């Protein structure tokens, strides 16, 4: 049997929970304020790429760029906590929770909706920076330093003492207990030419301590000024190589900005090195001319 009859469809518009919040002008319940207060944000840019790679920003309702960092807005607080946990495992930082504001209250059910701001501050130190440890940090890390070089940045700062060949990790909580500022960044680095390398026999992790004689590449042929320094790059340096380094004699003004306080913090019996070598430069490849 066949029968023809009309069928009527009724479409009812339904808003999801997120759309209801947007319509009610409640576009977020938690904001993560990611900050790093440095001149060069190399660590911050690396963290941005890791966030995009792992898709941690997928649940954000809005992302705003501010002078010192980025603000991530979330509709649900649990999504903001996921981002905070991810950042703390990738870079050394400290987290401060506060700035809560009540949106609505339900006295019958004893519940309330609130907005929350979470501040995440990344350490103002990047890879290849040099800084001076606080006396308490200097003692806690086995008297290494006090001037150290940052070799890697992860959940903690991996620092090395170029004079003794010691390597250690400086955790975020220990750093922010006595915060420090870098005295040398990559924009202060100078190109040096290696004249001689003599290994001392001290090996630490993958690094080998050596006594290196260098000269500024810009001074070659102009004068005979040479520097002798201890470096952790003894396993890869040879005569004729070019390296990046810091001229500490020129950075002393940044090291002792407050002459009374900073000179008291510098331990006695630790002379300042003249040069701190950072990394070896790759040789430039010359393009072959076609005959």
N, C-alpha and C positions, 0 to 999 in steps of 0.2 A: 504494500500500500504506500502511496506517496501523498504527501500533504504539504501544501505551501502555506506558510504563515510568516508574518513580519517579526523580526527580532530587533529589539531596541537596546542599544548600548548607552550607558550613562557613564561619563568620565568625571570622576571627582579628583580635583587637585589635592595632593597631599605633600606637605613639606616635611623633609627629614629634620632631625633634631638640630643639625648644624644650620639649616636654612632658617629654622625658627629663631635661632640665636642671632643670625645676621639680620633678619627682619626686625627683631627687637633691639637692634643696635648693641647686641652683646656679642661682638665678633671674637673675643678672646677672654680666657679666664686666667691665663698664665703667660708671662713674657720672660724670655731668657735673654739677658743683656750680656753679650759676649764682648769683652774688652781686652785690648793689649795696648798699653801706653808706651810706645817706642817710636823712633823715627822711621825705622824700616820694619815692616810687618812680615818678615819671611816666614816665621812660625805660624802667623795667623793665616797667611795665604795657603800654606800647606794644610792647615786644619780645614779650610774651606773646601779644598779638593777632596779630602777624606770624607767630609760630610756629604758632598755630592755623590761620591763613589758608593757609599753605603746607604744612601737614601734616607738619612736620619731626618731630613727636612721635609719629608713627604706629608706629614700631618700638620704642617704650619698653615695658618690662615692668612698670614702676612709676614713679609720680611722687609725690614727697613734698614738702610745703611746710615750710620751715624759717624761722626769724625773719628772716634776711637775704636769703632768696631761695628757690630751688627746686632739688631734686635730681632728675635724670633718670637712671633706671637702664635699661641696655641689655643684651641678651643677647649681642650681638656688638659688638666694638670698632669695626668699620667704620661702624656706625650712629651711634655716639657721635661719631665724627670728622665725620660729615655735619652733626650739630647744631652742633658747634664751628665748622666752616667757615661755617655760616649766620649764627651770632651775630657772628662777627668782621666779616662784610660788612655787618651792619645797624647795630651800635653800636660805639663805641670801647671796647676792652677788652684785657686781657692774659690769656694762657693759660699755666697752669703744669701740667705733667704730673708725676705722682709717686704715691706711696702704692701701689706694686705689691705684691701678695701672691700667693705660689705656691699653687695649688689642688692640682695633681697634676703629676708628672714621669714621663716615659718615657725611661729611660736608653738603651734600645735604639735608638729612633728620634731621640734627641737633641731632644726636644720637651717643652714644658711648657705648662700652662694657668694663666693668672694673672688676678687681678682688678686693675683699674687705676682710679684716681681722677684726674679732670681738673678742675682749678679754673679757672673763667672769672670774672674780676672786672671788672665794668663800672665805668667812671669815675664817681666820686661827684659828677658835675656834670650838671644837667639844663637843658633849654631855659629861657631867660629868667633864668638865674642870673648873678650877677656874681662875679668872683674876680680876684685879683691874680696876674699872671704872675711866675714866678721870674726873677731877673735874667738867667739864661742863656736862658730862653725869650724874655724881653723882647728880648735882643740878637739871637737867632736869627730872630725874626719881624720884623726891620726896625725895631726900637725902637718897636713899637706898644704901647699901653697906658701904664703897667702894669696899670691897671684895665680889664677888658674885659667885654663882655656876650656871652652865648651866644645866637645867633639860631636856629641849627638844630643838631640832633644826628643824625649819620649814621655812616658809617664813621670819621669824625673829627669833632672839635668845630669848628663854624663860628663864629668869634668876630669881634667888631667893636670897634674903638676909637671911642667916641662923641666924643672930643675932636678927633681928627684925620681921622675918616672913613675909616680903613683897615680892611680886612677880610682875614682870612686863615684858614687851616685849621690846627688843632693836632692832630697825629696822636697816637694812643694811646701809642706808644712814647716820644714826647717828653714827654707828660704824666706818665706813670708814672716817668720818669727823675727828675722833680722834682714829685711829686704835690702838688696844691693842694686847699684846701677852699673851698667857696663862702662868701662873706661876706654874701650876700643872696639869699634865695629868695622865691618868690611869697608866702609867709606873712608876709614883711616888707614887702610892697609897700603903697603908699599911693595913694589916688586924688587926682590933681591936676587942676586946671582950667586950660586954656591961655588966657592973656591976650593974648599977642602972638607972632607968628612972623615971623622975618626970615631968609631964606635967605642962606647965605654963598657959594653958587655951587659948592661942592665936591660932586661926585657920585661915588659909589662903588657899582658894581653897580646894584641897584635902589633904593638909599637915597640921600637928599640931606641933606647937613649943614645945619643951621639953628640960629640962636640963638633959643631959646624962653624966654618969660617965663611962669612958672606960679605958682600958689598952691594951697595945700592946700584941697581942696573943703570939708573940715570947718571951715576957718578963715574961709570967706567970710562976711562980715557981722560977724565977731567981731574981726578985726584986719586990718592992711594988710601982712602979711608976704608978700613976693614973692621968687621965686628966678629967677635967669637962668642957663641952662645950655645947653650945646651938645648937640644930639640928632641922631640919624640918621634921625628920622621927619619930616624937613622936607617930604617929598613928600606926606604925607597929613594933616598937622596944620593946623588953622585955629583962629582965636580962638573960644572957646566950647566946644571939644572937651574931653572927659575922657580922661585917660591914666593908666596905672599907672606908678609910679616908685618908686625907692628914695631914702629920706632918708639920704644917706651920713653926715651929721653924727651921726645916731643910731647908725649902724653902725660907727663908729670903734672902739668897744670890742671888736667882733668882729674888726676889721681888725688891731688891735695887741694881740692877746691876750698875746703874749710881747714886751714892749716892747723888749727888747734885740735879739732876732733879727729881728722883723718890721720894725722901723724901719730896721735896716741894709739889709734887702732892698729897701725902697722907694727908687727912684732919686731922686737929687737933681735939683731943678729941675722936678719934676712935682707941681703942687699937686693936692690932693684936690678933686674936684667936689662941689658941695653936693647936687645932685640928679642921678640917672640915670634917664631915662625908658625904659620897657620897650616898651609897646605901647599903641595907641589902643583905647579902649573903645567898643563899638558903642552907639549911642543907644538908650535904652529906648523901646519902642513902647507907647504908651498905647492900651488897648482902647477902641474907640468905644462909647459908650452908645447903646442902642436907644431911640428916641423912641416 
